[in-house]
Amino acid sequence: MKIRTGVTIPKNFIAGGTNCGIKANGGLDLAIIMSTVPSVAWGVFTKNRVVGAPVTVSKNRLRSKHISGIVINSGNSNTLTETGLFDANTMANAAANAVGEKLGRFLVASTGIIGQPLPIKSILQEMDNLANVLGPYGGKSAAKAIMTTDSVSKESSKRIKLGLSTVSVGGCAKGSGMIHPNMGTMLAFITTDAAIKKPVLKEIVKRVNQESFSRITVDGDTSTSDMLIIMANGASGAKTIEKPKGKLFGKLLEAVIEVAVNLAKMIVRDGEGATKFATVRVEDAVSEGDAKKASVAIAKSNLVKTALFGQDPNWGRILASAGYSGAKIDIRKATLKINGVIIYKKGKLASQDWEGKVASKMRLKEILIELNLGLGKSSWEIWTCDLSQDYIRINADYRT
């Protein structure tokens, strides 16, 4: 039975995926996500100063009043190539032509190997076929077509009542490696049939990113191609949200954050070679900035991540990571817990048998690291994974 999933849950959004020959294994590698009625869009992009051509092109095109859709390829990032900008524009315009939309209304995204020319001829040859398979049940194939080293596709959705209308939010994402909170460090596309003014959408994108994709790290690397794009087409018939405040705005923001958090956590759980999902929560820091510094340092520490893989409650590595983060720390006031077990408290070990208490909890698939700095009232949470031998294997063999 055909079902709507992910980005095609909201009304008047269609999608689809096909194979144009970029991936040697014959997997899906070209997708379109679009609205059949006028929509507004906004996004955020990688903070890497080396960027793929699609990032530059899509940034410029977001200035348009309306955006119809986005075309995405996987297997090649269209980064650091001589014809990158020309190919990105050509790809976006070809998608617009194939679906009968105005040029300039399509965004473009690419993900995959850096430094190899985009096989633009193969993409163009398949574009009409892709346009013909677009539909309300194409969300799943689109989500699969944007995958690179992902082991699973990633989709999420949510329905809410806004006044008398039912509003839907749907999304898909890809990401498994080169994941670090320096924007979103992946590709993520979220759609909604809510009616939103563009300034309101800009605020939603900003807040959603901060609460989701900017709280994940797999390996500390920031990709060249990252983007989060949110599109809203108003097809639900709900009242237009004209300002970033009030009950309707709050309910919609909460729903979009929920979808984005689900996708962000899926990325971490699918981290290359990952066997564990870990939440790092730093509390009672002197400022939110300090809480973020400490949590990020812990979450991206290779020593902490390998200890998680080895099921070793190596609390010294955790405190050492927080110590070099740049956050203010007084070890005499700090308390460290792993999965609820207090290990270190205000300058000394909490008990002599702490290791026995936490050993079984380290075998769990989900680990919670809580560091209370005892210096203020600010907190920050980030999601990460362990580091296994498979991460090295996957990335050593990636290009060859």
N, C-alpha and C positions, 0 to 999 in steps of 0.2 A: 504493500500500500504506500502511495506517495504521501509524504508529509512535508509541511513547511518547517524548516529548521533555521536557527541562527539568524542571519541577516535578512532572510525573507519572511520572518514571522510578522513584522510590521506590514501594514497594508500598502499595496502599490510598489513594493520592492521586489525585484526579480534578480536572479543570479544564475551563474552556471560556470562549469569548468570543462576544459578539453585538453588534449595533448597536441602540442605543436612541434615536438621533437627536440626540445631543449634538454630534457632529462633522457639520459641514455637508456634507462630502464623502461621507458615508455609510459611513465606515470603522468598523471594530469599535471600540467605546468602553465596553464594560461586561464585566467578567470576574469569575469566581469561581474560587478555588483552595481546595480543602478535603480533609480526610481523612475517610474513611468509617468510621474507628474512632477512639476517643478519642486525642487528642494533646495535647502540651504546647507552649507557644509563648512566645517572648520577643522583644523588639525594642529598637532604639534609634531616636531621632527627631532631627529637626532641632534645632539650637541657636538658630535664629532665634527671637526673642521675639515675632514676629508669626507665628502658626501657623494652619494650616487647621483647621477643626472636626474632620475625621477624625483628626488627630493627637491632639487632646484625648480624643476618644472611645476610640480604640484604646489609648492609654496607660492609661486607666481599666479597660478590659476585660481587659487583660493580667494583672490581678490574679487573674482566675478560675483555678481549678485546671486546667480543660481549655478549649481553644480548638478549634473545629471547622474554621474556615476564615476567609477574608477575601474581601470583595467590593470591587472596584476600578472606578472610572470614570475615563476620560480626557476631556480637552477642557474641563474645568471643575474648579478646585481646591477649590471650596467653602470659600473663604477670604475673610474680611472681609465677610460677609453677615449680615443680621439673623436669618435662620432657620437658620444654619449647623449648630449643634449639634442642633437638632430634625431637620433633614434627614439628618445623618450617622447619628444613632441610628435614624431611620426606615428608611434604606437598609440598615443592618446587620441590623435586625430582619426586614425583608422578605426578605433573603437567607436568614436562618435559617428563616423560615416556609416559603419555597419549597422548601427541601431537607429539611424535616422535622426540623430541629435545635432545641434549646432556645434561647430568647432569651438574649442575653448571651454566647453562644459564638462570635459572629462579629465579626471586626474589620472596619474599613472604611478605605479609602484613596481619595483623589481627587487628580488632577493635571491642570493646565491653566491656563486664564485665571483671574486673581485678580479678585475684586470683583463677579462676576456671580452672581446667584442660581442655585443648582443646580436644573436641571429635574427635580425629584424625581418629578413625575407620570409623565414619560416613562420614568424609571428603573423605577418601580414597575410600570408596564404591561408591561415587558419581562422582569421578574424570573422569572416562571414559565417563560417560553420559554427563558431562560438555564439554569434548573435542569434543563430537559429535555435540553439538549445537553451537559451535563457528562459527562465520561467519561475513561478512561485515555489517550485519544489527543487530549485537548483542551489539552495544554500549549502547543502552538504558537499556537493561536487566542487563548489567554489572554495570551501574551506580546505578541501583536500588538495586543490590545485596550487595553493599558496605555500604548501609545506616544503621544507628542505630536509634538514636532518631530523625533523619531528618524527616521532614514532606513532603519534595519533593526531587526528585533526581536532580542532578546538572550537567549540560553539557554545553559546549561552543565550538565554532569552528570559524576558520577564514581562508580564502583563499587569497593569494597574488601572484603577479607576481615577480619572481626572474629571471632576465634576460629574456630568451625566455620561461621559464617554469612556470607552475602554481604549487605553493607549498601550502600544506594544514597543518593546525595546529588544533588539536582537544584535548579535555580534559574532564575529569569528576572529581568530588570531593565529599567527604562526610564530614560533620561537622555541629554541631548544638550547642553542649556544650563542655566544656573543650577547649575553644578557647582563645588563647592569643599569642601575637607576640614574640614568643621565638623560632622561626623557621617558622612553618607554622601552627602547632597545628591542624592537621586534616590529612586526606589522600587525596592526589591529584595526578593524573596521566595524563600526557600530552604526546601526540604523534605528530610526524611530519614526513613527507616524504622528508624533506630537507636533503641534504647531508652535514654532519658536522663532522669535526675531533673531537675526544674526548676532547682535551683541550679546544676547542671552546665551546663544549656543557657544560663543567664545568663552564665556564664563564657565559654562558646564564642562567644556573640554579641559579647561585649566584645572578645575577642581577634581574632575574624574581622574585625570592623569596623576595628580598628586596623591590621590587615595588608592591608586591601583598599580599602574605600570611603572611608576617611579618608586615603588616599594619592592622591587624584585631584583635579584642578582643570581646568576648561575656561575659565572666565571670572571666577573670583573671587567669584561671587554665590552666596549660600546661600539655597536655596528655602524656602518656608513649609510645604511638604508632605512633606518627606523622611521616609522610614522604611526600616529594614531589619527584616524579620520572619523568624524561623526557626521552623519547626514540626517536631516529631519525634513519630512515632506508634508506634514499637516493632514495626511489622508484620513486620520482617525475622526476628524470632525470636532475634535476637542477645542476648547477656547484657546486662542493664541496667548502664549506667555510672552509678555512684552518687556518685563523687567526681571532681573535676577534676584527676586525676593518674593515672599509670599508663600502660601500653602501649596499652590499648584507647582510652582517652581521647586519647592522643597521635595515634594513627592516624586517629581520626575527626576530630579538630581539623584535622589536616593536609589531609584530604580536603575539608572544608568551606571551609577557607581557599583551596584550589586553585580550587574552583568560584567563590567570591566574587572572587578575583583575576581570573579569566577574565572575569567579568561587569563588573568595575570597568574593566578595560582596554578592553572593548568600548565602554563608555560614552565613554571618552576618544577612542578611534578614530573614534567617531561624533559627536564634538563638532561643534557647529553650524558649518558651513563649513570644518571642519578638513581639512588635506591632509597633515599630519605628526603622528606620535606621538612624543613625547619623554619620555625618562626623565631625571630630574634626581637625581643621587646626590651627597650631601655626606658626606665621610668625614673621620675624624680631627678631629672637633670636640671641644670640651672637655666637652660633655654631649649627650645625645640631644635635649634641648630646643633647644639651639643648632643642632644639625644639622637639626632639623625647621624652625626659623625660617628658616634660610638657604635650604633647598631649596624651601620654600613661596614665599618672596619671589622666587626666581628663576623658579619655575614659573608664577606668576601675573602676572609683569611683562609689561605690554602691549608694552614695548619689546623684550624678549627674544622674545616670541611673534610679533611682526611681523617680527623679524629671521629667525626660523625660516621663516616663510612666504616671505620674500624670499631665502632661501638665503644669508643674510649671516652669516658667522661673527663676529659683533660681540661679541667677548669682553669689551669694556669694559662693555657693558650687563649682562652676567652678573655680573661682579665688583661693579659698582655696586649691583645688586639685593641681593647678599649683604651688602654693606656697610651698607645701611640696614635690614637685617632685625632688628637687635638682637642678633644672635649675635656672639660675640667673634671678631675677625678680625685677624690680623697679615699684611699683604700680603707681607711678606718671607718668610713661611713657606708661602704658599699656592701650589698647583699646579692649573692648569685644563686639562682635556682635552675635546675634542669628537670623538666617535666614535674614540677611541683615540689621536688626534693631540695631543701636548702643545703647547699654545699659549703658556701663561704659566707660568713656574716661578720661584718664590721671588724676586719683585721685578722680573723682567724677561722680555721675550719669549724663548721657547725657542730660536728661530732666525729668520733673516731671511726664509726661504722658507716660513714656517708657513702662509701663506694659500694658497699653491699646493697644499700637502699636504692641506688640509682642504676646499678648494673642491668637489671631486667628491663628498666625503662629505656635504656639505650638501644635495645633490640627492636623497639617499636618503629613503625614506618614514619611516624610524625613526632618531631621533637620540638619542645618549647624551651627556649633559653630566655630567662628573665634576669635582667641586671638592674637592680635598684641602686641608683647612685647616692640617694639620700641627701641631695644638695638643693633641690628645688621642686617644681611641680610640673615640669614638661616631660613629654614622652614621645617616642617614635617606634614604629614597628615595621619590620622588613621581613620578606620571605626569601628563603634561599634553599639550597639543597647540598647534599654531600658531593665529594669529589672522588671518583673511582678510577680504576685502571681503564675502564671503557671510555671515559672522556678523552684520555690520551689516544687510544686506538682510533676513535671516531675522527678526531681532528688531525691525527697524523696521516690518515688515509683519505681525508676529505676531498682534496683536489685531484689526487691521482687514483 
